[in-house]
C-alpha cells in the first residue's frame, strides 16, 4: 500500500504551493495598470498569463493526488478534501478560466498586434522615402507612441480580470485554514456555511473596490500612480485589523479550552451517592484508618461484595528520589517507594482489597485498572487521604494500574504498576514455571526503563524451563521490543488468550500505548535477550542458563512487526462483519491545531471534536460496531475502557488468525479498522488514548449508557 503520510503530506502541502503560485499572477495583474510603457505592459501580461496557467496545472496536480489518495485508501480519506476544501479553490479558479484568462490573452495579443502594425507602418514609410531618395527620419517609430493610455489601463483594471484571481487566493487561504483547524469540516456544516459566507462577502467587497479602481484608471485625465506610502498604510491597516480579529478569536478559544482543575472522567459528581457502585471512598487522615465501614465493590455481578478479602494490598503514593540501576538519581512519584509501583498478583475468583494512601502528592491521585472490565471512576484522593477499592478478580490475564488524575504527569512520574490475575487452577502442566511481568516505561527524567531499570538485567533460567514474559507498554506511544535467541509464542493479547498460537521468530513485538503481550517459550541452553528494537544492547532483560553474559544474541532492528490479525488459528466468533449491529459509529481521527487547556497545541480529534464534545450513546446489551479511520500523521492508541473489542477487519481485509480481542488498539496513519463489542458493562465508561506528549494530546471519547444519564 502507498505511504499514507507521504501522499497526505504532499496533498496538504499543495494547498500552500497553490496559494504561493496564485499570489504571483494576482499581484502582477494588479500592477499591470502601473506599467510605464506598452511594451512593459505586454511583457507583464504575458508573464501573468504564464503564472496563471501554472496555478491551473498545480490545481490539476492537486486533483490527481486526491484521486491517488482515493484509490489507495478510500473515500473517507478524501471526503473532506473533495467536498470541503477543494471547492473553495475550484469555483474561483473556474471563474479565472472563463473570465481572467481570456482577458489576459486578449491584452497580450492586442499589444502584440499593435506593436506589429506599428512596425509595418514604419517599414512602409522607410520604403517610400528610399524610393524618393529622401533621408529617412524616425517617423511613426513605436517608441513615439509607447505611453500607456487610459483605454489600456481600463482593460487591465476591470473587475472581471482582477477579482477572480483575488477570489482564488482568498479561496486558497480559506481551504488552508480549514485543513489546519477543521479537518473534518463536512461534519461541521455551520463552519462550512460560515466559510462560504466569508468567501462570498470577501469577493463582493473585492468587486466593489475593484470597480472603483476601474473607474479611476479608465477616466482619470491627470492619472498618477498612487504613492507607496498610501499603499503601505492600507496594507498595514489590513494586517492590524486581521491580527486584532485573530487575537480576539484566539483569546476566546483559549478561555473556552481551559479544563477544570480536577476533571471528572466519568462525568459524575463527587458525592457518595453519585459514585459508581464499584468504588467506595473511605476518607481518612494519613495517620488514622477506620477498621470498619461500608464497602462498595467494583464487582458488578451478583457475587458477594462483602466479607473478608482473599488478598490485601496497600499502596502509599509519595514523592521521593530514586536511584536507577545506572546510578542516575531522579525525582519521581512512587508507590511504596518503588518505581514502577509493586506488582499486584492474584488468583481468579479472589476478593481483592487495595488501600491507596496519598501521602504527599498535593495534585491528588486515584487509581485505574487498565484493561479490566470495570466501570470508570474518578474518586480523587487528595493529599493525606485514603481510599479502599474492592473487586472480584474475574478476568485472568495481564493488566496494569495507573493514576487517572492528570494522566500525562502522574503516569510519566511513576504512579503505575503491573497487575496479574492468574488462573485459579494452576496444576495443569502447561502453566509456565517462570512467570515474569515486565513493564516498559519512558520519560524525560529516567529515560527508557524495563521494570524500573535503565540497564540490562540478567536472570538465570535453567534450560527446559517454560518461561512466560508478560510485556506491558506503559509508554504514551507504541514501542517495539525484540526477543532474540529462541522461537516463541504470543499466547495472550491484552489479557485474552490466543487460539492455537504458533511458534514464530525474528519478529518485533510492538504493542500500542497501554497494550500487553504475553510471550511464552522454552528456555534453550543459550542466552535469550528481550530488549528494545532500537539497537539498545545495554537495556532489557537477558535470560541466561548459567548467569553469564557470553554469547548475547544480536539484535536485528530491521525485523518485521508481529501482526495479530494473521496469527493463530480461527475459531467460532460471537459476532462478525455479517452480524446485525444495534448501533454503528464511524470515527474519523484527525490531527488539527487548536487550544487545549489554554495552550495552543496539535490535537488529535474524533469527528472534529475532543472530550467532552464527542459521545457515543449505548444501551446495555447493544452490539456496537466502530470504524476507526486514522487520517492523522501519528499513531493513535485507542483504549476501550471496561470492554474488550473484537477486531473484525483492517484496511478492508478480514482478520484471518485467532480471534483478536483487545482493549487497546494501535491505529497507524492511513489505517482503517472495523471493531465490535457487546455493551455489557453498564455505567459511564470511556474510550481514550493516552496523551503522546505535551504537544500532541490523544483522544478521549466518552461511552455513555443511556440508562445511566
Secondary structure, 3 states (H helix, E strand, C coil): CCCHHHHHHHHHHHHHHHHHHHHHHHHHHHHHHHCCEHHHHHHHHHHHHHHHHHHHHHHHHHHHHHHHHHHHHCHHHCHHHHHHHCHHHHHHHHHHHHHHHHHHHHHHHHHHHHHHHHHHHHHHHHHHHHHCCCCCCCCCCHHHHCECCHHHHHHHCCHHHHHHHHHHHHHHHHHHHHHHHCCCHHHCHHHHHHHHHHHHHHHHHHHHHHHHHHHHHHHCCCCCCCCHHHHHHHHHHHHHHHHHHHHHHHHHHHHHHCCCCCCCCCCCCCCCCCCCCCEECCCCCCCCCCCCCCCCCCCCCCCCCCCCCCEEEEEEEEEEEEECCCCCEEEEEEECCECCCCCEEEECCCEEEEEEEECCCCCCECCEEECCCCCCCCCCECCCCEEEEEEECCCCEEEEEECCCCHHHHHHHCCEEEEEEECCCCCCCCCCCEEEEEEEEEECCCEEEECCECCCEEEECCCCCEEEEEEEECCCCCCCEEEECCCEEEEEECCEECCCCCCECCEEECCCCCCEEEEEEECCCCCEEEEECCCCCCCCEEEECCCCCCCCCCCCCCCEECCHHHCCCCCCCCCCCCCCCCEEEEEEEEEEEEEECCEEEEEEEECCECCCCCEEEECCCCEEEEEEEECCCCCEEEEECCCCEEEEEECCEECCCCCCEECEEEECCCCEEEEEEECCCCCEEEEECCCCECCEECCEEEEEEHHHC
